[in-house]
Amino acid sequence: MSLTTEGRPARATPAPESPLQLKGGPLDARLPLALLEAVKIIDTPAADLEAELVHELRNKRLGLSETVLQQIRRYQDAVRGGQKVAFDEVLALARLIGRRPDADVAFREAGRRWATSLVDSAGGLRLTLARALPSLLARPLALGVLRALVRRSMDGELHRQGSALLLDVANPVSADAAPRGAGCGLYEAALREALQQVADADGAIDHVLCRARGDARCQWRTDWRRR
């Protein structure tokens, strides 16, 4: 895949000089799809524009380029076919997005879209009951749904510690994508959205460990009491 950020109206942020040694197996295609869909949404003008200006914007904005639109269609096909995407391909995409001046916004938008797609794919009676039953009965079901999603699609583990949940990911694909750990906002936003949709929980999330800060893994801690 060959993409470029050239032509954007603002200067892109330089990539980290010493990228982390991130590695992993093939990833759920919903992740790269969410990344590109987020960029497309951000780069799409809010108002109706003349055809000539739209054409000009397509040449300047990454999210409107034909290459991105083709990749979105490719990832959509992969999701429908249950296919995965090579880790290194998603890693390169995350690092490319991390060079944008609005990388933090892009990663958080992608995280919300990613989580929504994952929850929608879960379905089933357990998810329905987790949303409908009183908290005492719903929490074990919600935890089971969330753990399955994290293990299957985020390449991580979700642990319960009293009233808190800990999300552990050894190789977050966006850990070194942007300065000041902005790439980790992808997973934080995904965790927050998944908690809201599955458990109706909206607690603060702390990024207690981070690969970009020299830790062995990334870890997020949150209280998951119902709103």
C-alpha positions as CSV (number, residue, x, y, z in Angstrom):
1,M,0.0,0.0,0.0
2,S,1.4,3.3,-1.0
3,L,0.0,6.5,0.6
4,T,1.3,10.0,1.1
5,T,0.5,12.9,3.3
6,E,1.9,15.4,0.8
7,G,-0.2,18.4,-0.1
8,R,-1.9,18.7,3.3
9,P,-2.6,22.4,4.4
10,A,-0.6,22.0,7.6
11,R,2.8,20.5,8.2
12,A,2.8,16.9,9.2
13,T,4.5,15.9,12.5
14,P,7.9,14.1,12.1
15,A,7.8,10.4,12.8
16,P,9.7,9.2,15.9
17,E,13.4,8.8,15.3
18,S,13.6,5.4,17.0
19,P,10.5,3.3,16.3
20,L,9.6,0.6,18.8
21,Q,10.1,-3.1,17.8
22,L,6.4,-3.9,17.6
23,K,5.3,-7.2,16.2
24,G,2.3,-9.5,16.2
25,G,0.2,-11.8,14.2
26,P,-2.4,-10.8,11.5
27,L,-5.0,-8.3,12.8
28,D,-8.8,-8.0,12.4
29,A,-9.5,-6.0,9.3
30,R,-11.9,-3.8,11.2
31,L,-8.9,-2.0,12.7
32,P,-7.2,-0.7,9.5
33,L,-10.7,-0.1,8.1
34,A,-11.5,2.1,11.1
35,L,-8.3,4.0,10.8
36,L,-8.9,4.9,7.1
37,E,-12.6,5.7,7.7
38,A,-11.6,8.1,10.4
39,V,-9.2,9.9,8.2
40,K,-11.8,10.0,5.4
41,I,-14.4,11.5,7.8
42,I,-12.0,14.1,9.1
43,D,-10.8,15.1,5.6
44,T,-14.3,15.3,4.1
45,P,-15.5,19.0,3.9
46,A,-18.6,19.8,6.0
47,A,-20.3,21.9,3.3
48,D,-21.3,21.1,-0.3
49,L,-18.6,22.2,-2.6
50,E,-18.3,22.7,-6.3
51,A,-17.0,19.7,-8.3
52,E,-13.8,21.5,-9.2
53,L,-12.9,22.2,-5.6
54,V,-13.8,18.7,-4.6
55,H,-11.3,17.4,-7.2
56,E,-8.7,19.7,-5.8
57,L,-9.3,18.5,-2.3
58,R,-9.0,14.9,-3.4
59,N,-5.4,15.7,-4.5
60,K,-4.5,17.4,-1.3
61,R,-6.3,15.5,1.5
62,L,-5.2,11.9,2.3
63,G,-8.6,10.8,3.3
64,L,-10.2,11.8,0.0
65,S,-7.6,10.2,-2.2
66,E,-8.5,7.4,-4.6
67,T,-5.8,5.2,-3.0
68,V,-7.5,5.5,0.4
69,L,-10.9,4.8,-1.1
70,Q,-9.6,1.7,-2.8
71,Q,-8.0,0.5,0.5
72,I,-11.3,1.1,2.4
73,R,-13.1,-1.1,-0.1
74,R,-10.4,-3.7,0.2
75,Y,-10.7,-3.8,4.0
76,Q,-14.5,-3.9,3.8
77,D,-14.2,-7.0,1.6
78,A,-11.7,-8.5,4.1
79,V,-14.2,-7.8,7.0
80,R,-17.0,-9.5,5.1
81,G,-14.8,-12.4,4.2
82,G,-13.5,-12.8,7.8
83,Q,-9.9,-12.2,6.5
84,K,-7.1,-10.6,8.6
85,V,-4.5,-8.1,7.6
86,A,-0.7,-8.4,8.2
87,F,0.5,-6.7,11.4
88,D,3.2,-4.8,9.5
89,E,0.7,-3.4,7.1
90,V,-1.5,-2.0,9.9
91,L,1.6,-0.8,11.7
92,A,2.7,1.2,8.6
93,L,-0.7,2.7,8.3
94,A,-0.8,3.8,11.9
95,R,2.6,5.4,11.6
96,L,1.5,7.2,8.5
97,I,-1.6,8.6,10.3
98,G,0.6,9.5,13.2
99,R,2.4,12.0,11.0
100,R,-0.7,14.1,10.6
101,P,-1.1,17.3,12.7
102,D,-4.5,16.0,13.8
103,A,-3.3,12.5,14.6
104,D,-4.8,12.5,18.1
105,V,-8.2,13.3,16.7
106,A,-7.8,10.7,14.0
107,F,-6.8,7.9,16.4
108,R,-9.6,8.6,18.8
109,E,-12.2,8.7,16.0
110,A,-10.8,5.4,14.7
111,G,-11.0,3.9,18.2
112,R,-14.6,4.7,18.5
113,R,-15.4,3.3,15.1
114,W,-13.3,0.2,15.7
115,A,-15.1,-0.5,19.0
116,T,-18.6,0.0,17.5
117,S,-17.7,-2.4,14.7
118,L,-16.5,-5.0,17.1
119,V,-19.5,-4.8,19.4
120,D,-21.8,-5.0,16.3
121,S,-20.0,-8.1,15.3
122,A,-20.5,-9.7,18.7
123,G,-24.3,-9.7,18.7
124,G,-25.9,-12.7,20.4
125,L,-28.1,-13.3,23.4
126,R,-25.3,-12.6,25.9
127,L,-24.8,-9.1,24.6
128,T,-28.5,-8.4,24.6
129,L,-28.8,-9.6,28.2
130,A,-25.7,-7.6,29.3
131,R,-27.4,-4.4,28.0
132,A,-30.9,-5.2,29.4
133,L,-30.5,-6.9,32.8
134,P,-29.9,-5.1,36.1
135,S,-26.3,-4.4,36.9
136,L,-25.8,-7.3,39.3
137,L,-26.8,-9.8,36.7
138,A,-25.4,-8.0,33.6
139,R,-21.9,-7.3,34.8
140,P,-20.6,-10.9,34.5
141,L,-22.1,-11.2,31.0
142,A,-20.7,-7.8,29.9
143,L,-17.3,-8.8,31.2
144,G,-17.4,-12.0,29.2
145,V,-18.3,-10.1,26.0
146,L,-15.6,-7.5,26.5
147,R,-12.9,-10.1,27.2
148,A,-13.8,-12.0,24.1
149,L,-13.6,-8.9,22.0
150,V,-10.3,-7.8,23.4
151,R,-8.7,-11.3,23.0
152,R,-10.0,-11.9,19.5
153,S,-9.6,-8.5,17.9
154,M,-7.3,-6.3,20.0
155,D,-4.6,-8.9,20.7
156,G,-4.8,-8.1,24.4
157,E,-6.3,-9.3,27.7
158,L,-8.9,-7.7,29.9
159,H,-8.5,-8.3,33.7
160,R,-10.9,-7.5,36.5
161,Q,-9.3,-6.0,39.7
162,G,-12.0,-5.2,42.2
163,S,-14.3,-2.5,40.6
164,A,-11.6,-1.7,38.0
165,L,-10.8,-3.3,34.6
166,L,-7.2,-3.5,33.2
167,L,-6.7,-3.7,29.5
168,D,-3.2,-5.1,28.6
169,V,-1.8,-5.0,25.1
170,A,1.8,-6.0,24.6
171,N,2.1,-4.7,21.0
172,P,-0.4,-1.8,20.4
173,V,0.0,-1.2,16.7
174,S,-0.2,2.6,17.2
175,A,2.1,2.8,20.3
176,D,4.9,4.8,18.6
177,A,2.8,6.3,15.8
178,A,2.6,9.8,17.1
179,P,4.5,12.0,19.6
180,R,3.5,12.1,23.3
181,G,1.8,8.8,23.1
182,A,-1.1,10.2,21.0
183,G,-1.3,6.9,19.1
184,C,-2.4,5.1,22.3
185,G,-5.6,7.2,22.1
186,L,-6.8,4.6,19.6
187,Y,-7.0,1.9,22.3
188,E,-8.2,4.2,25.0
189,A,-11.1,5.5,22.8
190,A,-11.9,1.9,21.7
191,L,-12.1,0.7,25.4
192,R,-14.2,3.6,26.4
193,E,-16.7,3.1,23.5
194,A,-16.9,-0.7,24.1
195,L,-17.6,-0.1,27.8
196,Q,-20.3,2.3,27.0
197,Q,-22.0,0.1,24.5
198,V,-21.7,-3.2,26.3
199,A,-21.8,-2.3,30.0
200,D,-23.2,1.3,30.0
201,A,-20.1,2.3,31.9
202,D,-18.4,5.6,31.5
203,G,-15.5,5.8,34.0
204,A,-12.2,7.7,33.6
205,I,-9.5,5.8,31.9
206,D,-5.8,6.0,33.0
207,H,-3.0,5.0,30.7
208,V,-0.8,3.5,33.5
209,L,1.8,1.7,31.4
210,C,3.0,2.7,27.9
211,R,5.4,1.1,25.4
212,A,6.3,4.6,24.2
213,R,7.4,5.5,27.8
214,G,9.7,2.4,28.0
215,D,7.3,-0.1,29.6
216,A,7.1,-3.7,28.5
217,R,3.4,-3.3,27.4
218,C,0.6,-0.8,27.4
219,Q,-2.0,-0.9,30.1
220,W,-5.2,1.1,30.6
221,R,-7.1,1.1,33.9
222,T,-10.7,2.1,34.3
223,D,-13.6,2.0,36.7
224,W,-16.6,0.3,35.0
225,R,-19.5,1.2,37.2
226,R,-22.7,1.9,35.3
227,R,-23.6,5.5,34.6
